[in-house]
Amino acid sequence: MKDEFYLTSPHNWVGRNVAFWGKNGNGYTSNLDEAEIYTREKMQKKVSDGHLRHYPNEEMPLSASHVNELSEWRVDCQYVNKEYPEHKDANGEYVAYRKGCWDGNDLGFASILSHSFNYESARTFTEEQISVIDFDGWVVVPKSHTDEIARRAFQGFNINKRKMVQGAGIKGCRKPRESKTTGKVRWNCPCCGKISWQWNPYEFEGCNDINCEEWTSNLDRFHP
């Protein structure tokens, strides 16, 4: 996937998960397996033609290989519909998520230290352990169920434009720097030819070189 790219959506992201344009123009998604993949040629054309939007969020082409490398497996609370003890796991394995704890729609699962939104860090419990551990404030679900609905997502704090855009070969995404101006205009001294900057755009106020015959002190010059 070296020459392939995802395109971020200008719509609001879901928690810390980046929203990408979906396959075949089907809206946007945080599920990388449902995101459209663009070739470098096609993405470069979109950039060069000025087709990327910047409102309300910036559309960015991100290198698919870098995004996949940093992606995490996460579980969307909207798809969890089986809980223990009503539903048992065929392999006797369970995970637990903290009540009232979300990152967007993603659940925080019990891990070695407190909880983690990265499903790969979720701690696995046996049914025997569940029977003796106090799970007050947690919801226990069959691991086989969450394994089925977990999906790969990419978090916004991992975006590195230098590496994932410019470094991946896409040109023209960097916004031109806005030049700051003082409001002064440039003049060339009619006597010595040296450059002078002044507020008055209509009349030469005097040279800045004290040794020039056209020199005028700042106190004698016009100021707005």
C-alpha positions as CSV (number, residue, x, y, z in Angstrom):
1,M,0.0,0.0,0.0
2,K,3.0,2.2,-0.5
3,D,1.4,4.3,-3.3
4,E,-2.2,4.2,-1.9
5,F,-4.0,6.7,0.2
6,Y,-7.1,7.3,2.4
7,L,-8.8,10.6,2.2
8,T,-10.1,12.2,5.4
9,S,-13.6,13.5,5.5
10,P,-14.3,17.2,6.2
11,H,-17.2,16.1,8.4
12,N,-16.7,16.0,12.2
13,W,-14.6,13.0,13.4
14,V,-16.0,10.5,15.9
15,G,-14.2,11.0,19.2
16,R,-10.5,10.8,18.4
17,N,-11.2,8.5,15.4
18,V,-10.6,10.1,12.0
19,A,-13.4,10.0,9.6
20,F,-12.5,8.9,6.1
21,W,-14.5,8.9,2.8
22,G,-16.2,5.5,2.4
23,K,-16.0,3.2,-0.6
24,N,-17.9,4.1,-3.7
25,G,-18.8,7.5,-2.3
26,N,-20.9,5.9,0.4
27,G,-20.6,8.7,3.0
28,Y,-17.8,8.6,5.6
29,T,-16.6,6.0,8.1
30,S,-14.1,5.5,10.9
31,N,-13.8,1.8,9.8
32,L,-10.6,1.6,7.7
33,D,-11.9,-1.6,6.0
34,E,-14.8,0.4,4.7
35,A,-12.8,3.4,3.6
36,E,-12.0,4.2,-0.1
37,I,-8.4,3.7,-1.2
38,Y,-7.0,6.0,-3.8
39,T,-3.9,5.5,-6.0
40,R,-1.2,8.2,-5.7
41,E,-2.0,9.4,-9.3
42,K,-5.7,9.8,-8.6
43,M,-5.0,11.6,-5.2
44,Q,-2.4,13.9,-6.8
45,K,-5.0,14.9,-9.4
46,K,-7.5,15.8,-6.8
47,V,-5.0,17.9,-5.0
48,S,-3.7,19.6,-8.1
49,D,-7.2,20.3,-9.4
50,G,-8.0,22.0,-6.1
51,H,-10.8,19.6,-5.2
52,L,-10.0,19.1,-1.6
53,R,-12.2,20.9,0.9
54,H,-11.2,22.7,4.1
55,Y,-14.5,23.3,5.9
56,P,-15.5,22.4,8.5
57,N,-12.4,20.2,8.7
58,E,-9.5,19.9,6.3
59,E,-9.6,17.0,3.8
60,M,-6.2,15.3,3.8
61,P,-4.7,12.5,1.8
62,L,-2.9,10.1,4.2
63,S,-0.6,7.3,3.3
64,A,-2.5,4.1,3.7
65,S,0.6,2.1,4.8
66,H,1.3,4.6,7.6
67,V,-2.3,4.8,8.7
68,N,-2.6,1.0,8.8
69,E,0.6,0.7,10.8
70,L,-0.8,3.0,13.5
71,S,-4.4,1.9,13.5
72,E,-6.1,0.3,16.6
73,W,-8.8,-2.3,16.9
74,R,-11.8,-0.7,18.6
75,V,-15.4,-1.6,19.4
76,D,-18.3,0.6,18.7
77,C,-20.9,0.6,21.5
78,Q,-23.8,0.7,18.9
79,Y,-23.1,-2.9,17.9
80,V,-22.8,-4.5,21.3
81,N,-26.0,-6.4,21.9
82,K,-24.9,-9.5,23.9
83,E,-24.1,-9.4,27.6
84,Y,-23.2,-12.0,30.2
85,P,-24.9,-13.9,31.8
86,E,-27.8,-13.8,29.3
87,H,-25.2,-14.8,26.6
88,K,-22.4,-17.3,27.2
89,D,-19.2,-17.5,25.2
90,A,-18.6,-20.9,23.5
91,N,-14.9,-20.7,24.4
92,G,-15.6,-19.5,28.0
93,E,-13.8,-16.2,27.3
94,Y,-15.1,-12.7,28.3
95,V,-14.1,-9.1,28.3
96,A,-15.5,-6.2,30.3
97,Y,-16.1,-2.6,29.4
98,R,-16.5,0.4,31.8
99,K,-20.0,1.9,32.1
100,G,-20.3,5.4,30.9
101,C,-16.9,5.5,29.4
102,W,-16.6,6.3,25.7
103,D,-14.2,7.8,23.1
104,G,-16.8,8.9,20.6
105,N,-18.8,5.6,20.3
106,D,-15.9,3.4,21.3
107,L,-15.9,1.5,24.5
108,G,-13.1,1.4,27.1
109,F,-12.2,-2.2,28.1
110,A,-10.7,-3.5,31.3
111,S,-7.0,-3.9,30.7
112,I,-3.9,-4.4,32.9
113,L,-4.1,-0.8,34.1
114,S,-7.7,0.5,34.4
115,H,-9.2,0.6,30.9
116,S,-8.1,1.0,27.3
117,F,-10.0,1.9,24.1
118,N,-7.6,-0.2,22.2
119,Y,-9.4,-3.6,22.0
120,E,-6.1,-5.5,21.6
121,S,-5.2,-4.4,25.2
122,A,-8.5,-5.8,26.6
123,R,-8.0,-8.3,29.4
124,T,-9.6,-11.7,28.8
125,F,-11.5,-13.3,31.7
126,T,-12.7,-16.9,32.3
127,E,-16.2,-17.6,33.6
128,E,-14.6,-18.7,36.8
129,Q,-12.9,-15.4,37.2
130,I,-16.1,-13.5,36.5
131,S,-17.8,-15.3,39.3
132,V,-15.3,-14.1,41.9
133,I,-14.3,-10.7,40.7
134,D,-16.4,-7.6,41.6
135,F,-17.5,-6.1,38.2
136,D,-19.5,-3.3,39.7
137,G,-19.3,-0.4,37.2
138,W,-18.4,-2.8,34.3
139,V,-20.4,-4.7,31.7
140,V,-19.2,-8.3,30.9
141,V,-19.7,-9.5,27.3
142,P,-18.7,-12.7,25.4
143,K,-15.3,-12.1,23.8
144,S,-16.4,-13.9,20.6
145,H,-19.1,-11.2,20.2
146,T,-16.7,-8.3,20.5
147,D,-14.2,-10.1,18.3
148,E,-16.7,-10.1,15.5
149,I,-17.6,-6.4,15.7
150,A,-14.2,-4.9,16.4
151,R,-12.9,-2.8,13.5
152,R,-9.7,-0.9,12.7
153,A,-9.7,2.8,13.3
154,F,-7.1,5.6,13.2
155,Q,-6.7,8.3,15.8
156,G,-6.2,12.0,14.8
157,F,-3.3,12.5,17.2
158,N,-1.3,10.2,15.0
159,I,-1.5,12.3,11.9
160,N,1.9,13.4,10.7
161,K,1.5,15.5,7.5
162,R,5.3,15.6,6.8
163,K,5.5,11.8,6.7
164,M,2.0,10.8,5.6
165,V,1.4,13.5,2.9
166,Q,4.6,15.2,1.6
167,G,6.8,12.3,2.5
168,A,4.5,9.9,0.8
169,G,4.8,11.8,-2.5
170,I,1.8,14.1,-2.6
171,K,2.7,17.6,-3.6
172,G,0.8,20.9,-3.3
173,C,-1.1,20.3,0.0
174,R,0.9,22.8,2.0
175,K,-0.9,26.0,2.4
176,P,1.2,29.0,1.2
177,R,2.5,31.1,4.0
178,E,0.7,34.4,4.3
179,S,3.1,37.2,3.9
180,K,2.9,39.8,6.6
181,T,3.1,43.4,5.6
182,T,3.7,46.6,7.5
183,G,1.7,48.7,5.1
184,K,4.8,50.6,4.0
185,V,5.8,51.0,0.3
186,R,9.1,50.7,-1.3
187,W,11.0,53.6,-2.8
188,N,14.4,54.0,-4.4
189,C,16.2,57.2,-3.5
190,P,16.4,59.4,-6.6
191,C,19.8,60.6,-5.4
192,C,21.7,57.5,-4.3
193,G,19.3,54.7,-5.5
194,K,19.2,53.0,-2.1
195,I,15.9,51.4,-1.0
196,S,13.7,53.3,1.5
197,W,10.5,52.1,3.1
198,Q,7.8,54.7,4.0
199,W,4.1,55.0,4.7
200,N,3.4,57.7,2.0
201,P,2.8,56.0,-1.4
202,Y,2.6,59.2,-3.3
203,E,5.7,61.4,-2.4
204,F,9.2,60.5,-1.5
205,E,9.8,61.5,2.1
206,G,13.6,61.2,2.1
207,C,16.5,58.8,2.1
208,N,17.4,56.7,5.1
209,D,21.1,57.1,4.5
210,I,22.3,60.0,6.6
211,N,25.2,60.6,4.1
212,C,22.8,61.1,1.2
213,E,21.7,64.6,0.1
214,E,18.1,63.4,0.2
215,W,18.3,62.2,3.8
216,T,15.4,63.3,6.0
217,S,15.0,62.6,9.7
218,N,12.1,60.5,10.9
219,L,10.7,63.4,12.9
220,D,10.3,65.4,9.7
221,R,8.5,62.6,7.8
222,F,4.8,62.0,7.3
223,H,3.2,59.3,9.4
224,P,-0.4,58.0,9.2
